[in-house]
Amino acid sequence: MNSKDIIKLNNNLREKLSEENKEVYEDMLVYIRLNANKSEQQTEEVLYELLEHLLEAQKDGKTARDVFGKDLRKYCDELITEIPGEGKSLAFVSGAYIVIYFLAIISTFHGLGNFVLSQFFDRFSNNFTFSLGSGITVVIVDLLILSVFIFAILRWIKNSTFKEKKTKKWVEFLQLWLISTAFIGATVVIPIIMPSFGTEITIPVLTFAGVGILLFLLAFVLNKKYRITK
């Protein structure tokens, strides 16, 4: 079985766990899966073995903490060190997929948004003029901000596991909202404050939408070939 098949089987078997065991196991699952530099196949095999072991123990009335110990974070860290790393080529493709998809969203919405606005408001034009140097710099800075955003989200999710007292849902929502707002705000502000430099280029705004659609297609092909997302 490949990793995606194991994930589906895991999702089905997990429903057989008691509420207490399911909550602990899902924390372990999230914590271990968040190590993106590890082999997905090996990671899912380890998680499936843990689930089978826990289901057997549950039949004898044992809990997840009886099976894996009280310090679940330490236990998971030890497991993670034993999982082999992901191949560099696949890690590169996964990173490229995220970058391409992000650029596709920005380009498509920028192109279509400006085109629609130009049909109703005179201050918006069907053409967009930008400086090549500052444009490239904005893209690079946005990608750096995206990296920080992804790292912050993964860190937040990882820190939310194995807590004796779970954070209230509204508090979690507020935390995620603040992180997401900071990310969106930064991507909006950067093009505004970036000084113009380099050769000026004027292109139709729909060109951005066209480039975005092409990037979406490229991301789709990559995902189809390498099965990056579930």
N, C-alpha and C positions, 0 to 999 in steps of 0.2 A: 504493500500500500504506500502511496505517496503521502506527503504531509497533509494535503487537503482532505484526503480520505480519512486520515487519522483524526483530524479536527472534527469532521462530521460524526464519526463514531464516538469521539469523546463527548461531544455535545449531547448525544442521545443517552449515553451511559451515565452522565453526570446527574441526570434527573432521578436516578435510583438512590442517590445519597440523601441522608437526612439533612434537615435544614442547617444544623450546626456543622456537620461535616462538609456540606456543600459550600457554605460560606468560607470556611478555612481553605478548602481545596481551590476555590476560585481565586482567593488571594494569592495562593502559591502559583497558580496558573498565570495570573497577570504578572506577578513579580518575575517569574522565569522567562516568560515570553518577551518581556521588555528589553532583554539583552539582544539587541538587533545584530550584534557581531557574531552570534552563534548560529550554527547550522539549524535551519528551520526543521528539516527532516528529523535530525537527532533530538531536537528540543521537543517536538511533538511525540516522539517515541518514548522519551523519558516521562513526559506528562501522562501519557496513556498507561505506562507501567505503574506510576504512582496511583492513578485512579483505580486500576485493577487491584492493587495491593490494599487500598483503602476500602474498596467494596467488600473484599474478602474479610478484612478485619471488622467491618461494620456488622457482618453476620454474627460475629462473636460478641457484639455489644460494645466494641471499642470505638473511641472517637479519633479524629484526625490527630489531635495532640497526643493521644496515647501512642499512636503509630509513629509519628514523625518527631515527637518531642515538643517541649515547651517553647524553645527558641526556633521558631519556624523560619525566621529570616536567615539565621545562621545555617540552618539545614539547607535552605534553597541556595544560598551562596556556595556551599560545598558542592551541590549538584551542578551548579552553573560552571564551576571550574573544570568539571569533568566532561562537559559538552564541547565537542570540537568546534572550531571557528568556521564561519561561513566562507565559501570560496570567494576570492577577491573579485572574480568576474561577476558573480551574481550580486555581490554587495554593491559593485559599481553600477550595475543595471538598475538595482532598486533605488539607489540614490539619484540616478539619471531620471528615472520614472517620476520621482517626487518633484524634481526641478522642472521637468517638461510639463507636468500637470499644473504646477503652480503658474508657470509662464502662460500656459494655455488659458487659464481662468482670467488672469490679468489682461492679456491681450484681447480676448473675446469680449469681455465686459467693457473694456475701454473703447473698443471699436464700435460695438453696437450701441453702447450708452451714448457716446458722443454723436453718433449718426442720428439716433432718435431725438436727442435734444436739439440738434441742428434743424430738425424739421419743424420745431415749435418755437424756438427762440433764436432771434437774429444774432445774438452774441456768440452763438456756437456755430462753428464752420464745418463744412464737409471735409475740409482738409486740416491736417495737423502738422504744425511746424515744430521741430525740436532740434537741439544741438546734439550731434552724434556723441561727443565726449561725455557730456552730462547724462545723456540717455543711457549709455553703457554703464556709467557709474551708478546710476539709480538702480538698474537691474542687479548689479553686483551687491549693492547695499541691501536691496530687498531680499536677495537670496541669503545673505548673512542674517538678516532679521528673521527670516523663515527658519533657519537652522536654530537660532536661539529660541524661537517660539516652540518648535518641535521638542527641543531638549527640555524646555520648561514644562511642557505638558506631560512628557514622559516621566520627568522627575516628580511632578505633582501626583501622577497616578501611582508611581512606585511608593511614594511616601504615604499614600492613603491605605496601603495594605497592612495587615497584621496589627491593626489597632484594636485594643480591648473595647474602647468606646468609639463607635463609628460616628463620623462627622455627619451632622444633619444635612439633609438634601439641599435645603435653601442656602446653607453655608457653602457647600460644594458648588452649587450653581453660581453663587456670587464670586467665588474664587476663579472659576473658569471664565466667567464673564469679564472679570478684571484683566486676566491674562490675554484673552482674545481681543478685548477693547484696546489694550496697549499695543498689540500686534497690528491691528487694523489701523489704529491711529498713526503708528510709525510709518506704515507703508503709504499713507495718505500725505503725511507731512513731508517726507523725504523729497518727493518731486517738487514740492512747493519751495522748499528752502535751498534746494540744490542750485548753485549758480550755473549759468549757461556758459559752456565753452566747447570748442570744436566746431566742425563744419555744420551749418544749418541744413536740414533736410525737410522737405514738405511732401507729404504723401496723403492720399485719401484715408479718412478714418476707417473706412470699411476694410482697408488693407490689414489693419490690426486684427479685425474680426476674422479675415481669411487666414492670417498666420495662426491665430488662436485655434481655428478649426483644424488646421493641418497638424498642430501640436497635439490636439486632442486625439486625432487619428493615430499619430505616432505613439502616444501613451497607450492607446487601446491595443495597438499591435504588440508593444512591449509586454503589456499585461497578459495578453492572450498567449504569447509565446513562452513567457517565463512564469506565468501564474503568480504575479507579485502580490495581488490582493486576494482575499479569500473568495 
